Amino acid sequence: MRHSALDRPTGLQPIARSRISHQAVIQLWRLIRDGYWSPGERLPPERELAEQLQVSRGSLREALRILEVAGVVESRQGDGTFVREGPGLGLLSPLAVIFGASGDLVGDLLEVRMIVEPQIAARAAVRATADEIAEMNAAVAAMASLLDREGVALEALEHDRAFHRAVARASHNEVAVRVIELINQTLQEVRRHFVASTERLRRAHERHLEILAAIEAHDAPGASAAMTRHLTEIEGYILSEALGHQGDATATGEGGR
């Protein structure tokens, strides 16, 4: 697909001034993911892209560098920047694209969670015992008891993690349990990215209830889908914070963790 140099792609909007290069990354990544520029196609010259996004050439170059590190585009000396040939971008998390260039673990962490936790929940739906379901219920109830109180976010997050540990144990897969323990440990190390507001904890609690209901009903596809919704919301809030947006994320949403 070829486009006039004067065309502004549908969905390409002027960038706000907060975290400018990251916002440019996401806009360009989405256009490439959605096929506006095809694999092997050259992007418009830097000057034109910078004008369309209303950012400086420096911010645009930083955005293109991040996309190149993530394997989305490639720069050819003297010939411009091209969309790389390869697997579909639907497999890439936008968080992994943004944070991967800086060596930050948060993007990789969410990507791994999206790979493993829905399947862990599905297996828990098939294998959970009554005692294990009771353990999940206890974690959900303990988190619920804190939702209307101030200054208890860290305690609520511990119950959040306890719920995910209980789901892993109910999968009856020891490696899954160890993976979730490693995820929990890493979450504590990158906690600066997780702003546990009361509203976000409430949303996490609602998603936990959905996951638990599916597991109690021994509905493996439903448990997997509910866990995916939960993790997608988490990704959306963290992405919103990474871009410097305020309030709820509309792209994908969040949960407590």
C-alpha positions as CSV (number, residue, x, y, z in Angstrom):
1,M,0.0,0.0,0.0
2,R,1.5,3.4,-1.0
3,H,0.4,6.8,0.3
4,S,0.9,10.4,-0.8
5,A,3.5,12.2,1.2
6,L,0.8,14.7,2.1
7,D,-1.6,12.1,3.5
8,R,-2.2,12.1,7.3
9,P,-3.0,8.4,8.2
10,T,-6.4,8.0,9.9
11,G,-5.8,7.8,13.6
12,L,-2.5,9.8,13.5
13,Q,-3.1,12.7,15.9
14,P,-0.9,15.6,17.1
15,I,1.0,14.4,20.2
16,A,0.6,16.0,23.6
17,R,3.8,17.2,25.3
18,S,3.9,14.6,28.1
19,R,6.3,11.6,27.4
20,I,6.4,12.7,23.7
21,S,8.6,9.9,22.3
22,H,6.6,7.2,24.0
23,Q,3.3,8.5,22.7
24,A,4.8,8.7,19.2
25,V,5.9,5.0,19.6
26,I,2.4,3.9,20.3
27,Q,0.8,5.8,17.5
28,L,3.3,4.5,15.0
29,W,3.2,1.0,16.4
30,R,-0.6,0.9,16.1
31,L,-0.6,2.1,12.5
32,I,2.0,-0.5,11.6
33,R,0.1,-3.3,13.5
34,D,-3.1,-2.3,11.8
35,G,-1.5,-2.5,8.4
36,Y,-1.5,1.1,7.4
37,W,2.2,0.6,6.4
38,S,2.9,-2.9,5.2
39,P,6.0,-5.1,5.9
40,G,8.8,-3.8,3.7
41,E,7.2,-0.4,3.1
42,R,9.2,2.7,3.8
43,L,7.8,5.2,6.3
44,P,7.5,8.9,5.3
45,P,10.6,11.0,5.8
46,E,11.3,12.1,9.3
47,R,10.4,15.7,8.5
48,E,6.9,14.8,7.3
49,L,6.2,12.4,10.2
50,A,7.4,15.0,12.7
51,E,5.1,17.6,11.2
52,Q,2.1,15.2,11.2
53,L,2.7,14.2,14.8
54,Q,3.7,17.8,15.8
55,V,6.8,16.7,17.6
56,S,10.4,17.6,17.3
57,R,12.7,15.6,15.0
58,G,14.6,14.5,18.1
59,S,11.5,13.1,19.7
60,L,10.6,11.3,16.5
61,R,14.1,9.8,16.1
62,E,13.9,8.5,19.7
63,A,10.5,6.9,18.9
64,L,11.9,5.3,15.7
65,R,14.9,4.1,17.7
66,I,12.6,2.4,20.2
67,L,10.6,0.7,17.4
68,E,13.9,-0.4,15.8
69,V,15.1,-2.0,19.1
70,A,11.8,-3.8,19.4
71,G,12.2,-5.2,15.8
72,V,9.2,-3.3,14.4
73,V,11.2,-1.2,11.9
74,E,14.7,-1.1,10.5
75,S,16.8,1.9,9.4
76,R,18.6,1.6,6.1
77,Q,21.5,4.0,5.8
78,G,20.7,6.6,3.1
79,D,17.4,5.0,2.3
80,G,15.0,5.7,5.2
81,T,13.1,3.6,7.8
82,F,11.2,0.5,6.7
83,V,8.6,-1.7,8.4
84,R,10.4,-5.0,9.1
85,E,9.3,-8.3,7.6
86,G,8.4,-10.9,10.2
87,P,5.7,-12.3,12.5
88,G,2.5,-10.3,13.1
89,L,2.8,-7.4,15.5
90,G,-0.3,-8.7,17.3
91,L,2.1,-10.9,19.3
92,L,3.9,-7.8,20.6
93,S,2.8,-6.0,23.8
94,P,3.0,-2.2,23.4
95,L,4.5,-2.1,26.9
96,A,7.2,-4.5,25.7
97,V,7.9,-2.1,22.8
98,I,8.2,0.9,25.0
99,F,10.1,-0.5,28.0
100,G,12.2,-3.0,26.1
101,A,14.5,-0.3,24.7
102,S,15.3,0.9,28.2
103,G,15.9,-2.5,29.7
104,D,12.9,-2.1,32.1
105,L,11.3,-5.4,33.1
106,V,7.7,-4.2,33.3
107,G,6.9,-4.8,29.6
108,D,8.4,-8.2,29.7
109,L,6.6,-9.0,32.9
110,L,3.2,-8.2,31.4
111,E,4.0,-10.1,28.3
112,V,4.9,-13.3,30.2
113,R,1.8,-12.9,32.4
114,M,-0.4,-12.8,29.2
115,I,1.3,-15.9,28.0
116,V,1.0,-18.1,31.1
117,E,-1.7,-16.9,33.5
118,P,-4.7,-17.5,31.3
119,Q,-3.6,-21.1,30.8
120,I,-2.9,-21.5,34.5
121,A,-6.5,-20.3,35.2
122,A,-7.9,-22.7,32.7
123,R,-6.1,-25.6,34.3
124,A,-7.3,-24.5,37.7
125,A,-10.9,-24.6,36.5
126,V,-10.4,-28.2,35.6
127,R,-8.4,-29.3,38.6
128,A,-9.3,-27.1,41.6
129,T,-10.4,-28.9,44.8
130,A,-13.0,-27.5,47.2
131,D,-10.2,-26.5,49.6
132,E,-8.4,-24.6,46.9
133,I,-11.5,-22.8,45.8
134,A,-12.0,-21.8,49.4
135,E,-8.5,-20.4,49.5
136,M,-9.3,-18.2,46.5
137,N,-12.5,-17.1,48.0
138,A,-10.6,-16.1,51.2
139,A,-8.1,-14.0,49.2
140,V,-11.0,-12.3,47.3
141,A,-12.9,-11.6,50.5
142,A,-9.8,-10.2,52.3
143,M,-9.2,-7.8,49.4
144,A,-12.8,-6.8,49.4
145,S,-12.6,-5.9,53.1
146,L,-10.0,-3.2,52.4
147,L,-11.6,-1.5,49.3
148,D,-13.4,1.3,51.3
149,R,-10.4,2.0,53.5
150,E,-7.6,4.5,52.9
151,G,-3.9,3.8,53.2
152,V,-4.1,0.0,52.9
153,A,-3.1,-0.3,49.2
154,L,0.0,-2.4,50.0
155,E,-2.0,-4.8,52.1
156,A,-4.7,-5.1,49.4
157,L,-2.0,-5.9,46.8
158,E,-0.7,-8.7,49.0
159,H,-4.2,-10.2,48.9
160,D,-4.2,-9.6,45.2
161,R,-1.0,-11.6,44.9
162,A,-2.4,-14.3,47.2
163,F,-5.3,-14.8,44.9
164,H,-3.0,-15.4,41.9
165,R,-0.9,-17.8,44.0
166,A,-4.0,-19.7,44.9
167,V,-5.0,-20.0,41.3
168,A,-1.6,-21.3,40.4
169,R,-1.7,-23.9,43.2
170,A,-5.1,-25.0,42.0
171,S,-3.6,-25.8,38.6
172,H,-1.7,-28.6,40.3
173,N,1.4,-27.7,38.3
174,E,4.5,-27.0,40.5
175,V,6.3,-25.1,37.7
176,A,3.2,-22.8,37.4
177,V,3.4,-22.1,41.1
178,R,7.1,-21.2,40.8
179,V,6.4,-19.0,37.8
180,I,3.8,-17.1,39.7
181,E,6.1,-16.7,42.7
182,L,8.8,-15.3,40.4
183,I,6.2,-12.9,38.9
184,N,5.1,-11.8,42.4
185,Q,8.7,-11.1,43.4
186,T,9.4,-9.2,40.2
187,L,6.2,-7.2,40.7
188,Q,7.5,-6.0,44.0
189,E,10.8,-4.9,42.4
190,V,9.0,-2.8,39.7
191,R,6.2,-1.6,42.0
192,R,6.9,2.1,41.0
193,H,4.9,1.3,37.8
194,F,1.8,0.1,39.7
195,V,-0.3,2.9,41.2
196,A,-2.8,1.1,43.4
197,S,-5.6,3.6,43.6
198,T,-8.8,2.6,45.3
199,E,-10.7,2.5,41.9
200,R,-8.0,0.2,40.4
201,L,-8.1,-2.1,43.3
202,R,-11.8,-2.3,43.0
203,R,-11.5,-3.2,39.3
204,A,-9.0,-5.9,40.2
205,H,-11.4,-7.3,42.8
206,E,-14.2,-7.4,40.2
207,R,-12.0,-9.3,37.8
208,H,-10.9,-11.7,40.5
209,L,-14.6,-12.4,41.1
210,E,-15.0,-13.2,37.4
211,I,-12.0,-15.5,37.4
212,L,-13.2,-17.3,40.6
213,A,-16.7,-17.7,39.3
214,A,-15.4,-19.5,36.1
215,I,-13.1,-21.7,38.2
216,E,-15.9,-22.6,40.6
217,A,-18.0,-23.5,37.5
218,H,-15.2,-25.6,36.1
219,D,-15.4,-23.4,33.0
220,A,-11.8,-23.6,31.6
221,P,-12.4,-21.3,28.6
222,G,-14.2,-18.8,30.8
223,A,-11.4,-18.8,33.4
224,S,-8.8,-18.2,30.6
225,A,-10.9,-15.4,29.1
226,A,-11.5,-13.7,32.5
227,M,-7.8,-13.8,33.3
228,T,-7.0,-12.3,29.9
229,R,-9.4,-9.5,30.5
230,H,-7.8,-8.8,33.9
231,L,-4.3,-8.7,32.5
232,T,-5.3,-6.6,29.6
233,E,-6.8,-4.0,31.9
234,I,-3.5,-4.0,33.9
235,E,-1.6,-3.4,30.7
236,G,-3.9,-0.6,29.7
237,Y,-3.4,1.4,33.0
238,I,0.3,0.9,33.0
239,L,0.5,2.0,29.4
240,S,-1.6,5.1,30.2
241,E,0.8,6.0,33.0
242,A,3.8,5.4,30.8
243,L,2.4,7.9,28.3
244,G,1.7,10.4,31.0
245,H,-2.1,10.3,30.8
246,Q,-4.3,11.0,33.7
247,G,-7.4,9.0,34.8
248,D,-8.6,5.7,33.5
249,A,-7.0,4.1,30.5
250,T,-9.3,3.8,27.6
251,A,-7.0,1.7,25.5
252,T,-7.1,-1.4,27.6
253,G,-8.0,-0.7,31.3
254,E,-6.3,-2.2,34.6
255,G,-6.4,-4.2,37.8
256,G,-4.6,-3.9,41.1
257,R,-1.3,-5.4,40.1
